[in-house]
Amino acid sequence: MPKYLWQASYTSDGVKGVLQDGGTGRRAAIQKLAEGLGGRLEAFYFAFGSDDVIVIADLPDQKSAAALGLAVNADGRTRLKTVVLLTPEEIDQAAKMSVDYRPPGA
């Protein structure tokens, strides 16, 4: 199952929601969200800096990841960035593929 990294930052209304629900409440909501799409929550962390939350989860496919991103970002209380994660084995397979690439200006 594909693995995704979500980097989320809250607006002021999103922070108010975290204060109301608590950190464990947000983790439970994200776990339910992932499971509702047929996935699994692997890790959920709050963070300092430009990202307020870091999540790693498995989802069945890219359509599910896109649906999740659309729903979260449409709400407006959270800005979500989705990153597709690859295993070292997937990189090994990619490195063996033939690619006909012409650099710019070549």
C-alpha positions, 0 to 999 in steps of 0.5 A, spaced: 500 500 500 502 506 498 505 510 503 504 518 504 507 524 508 502 529 510 505 536 513 499 540 516 499 547 518 493 550 522 490 557 521 488 560 527 481 557 527 484 550 526 489 551 532 482 553 536 480 546 534 486 543 537 485 547 543 478 544 544 479 537 542 486 536 544 492 533 541 489 525 542 483 528 539 486 530 533 490 524 532 484 520 533 480 524 527 486 523 523 486 515 524 479 515 523 480 519 516 485 514 514 481 508 516 475 510 512 479 511 506 481 503 507 488 506 510 492 505 516 495 511 520 503 509 522 505 516 525 502 522 528 506 528 531 505 535 533 511 539 531 515 546 532 516 550 525 512 551 519 509 545 520 504 544 526 503 536 524 507 531 521 503 524 519 505 518 515 500 513 513 498 508 508 492 509 503 490 504 498 491 509 492 493 516 489 485 517 488 484 516 496 490 521 497 487 526 493 480 525 496 483 526 503 487 532 501 481 536 497 477 535 503 482 537 508 484 543 504 477 545 502 475 546 509 480 552 510 482 550 517 488 546 515 493 547 510 495 540 508 501 538 503 502 531 501 508 527 499 508 520 496 514 516 500 518 511 496 521 505 499 529 503 498 526 497 494 522 502 489 528 506 488 532 500 486 527 498 481 526 505 478 534 506 478 534 500 473 528 503 468 531 505 462 529 513 461 530 517 454 531 524 457 534 530 453 536 535 458 534 542 456 539 545 451 542 539 449 
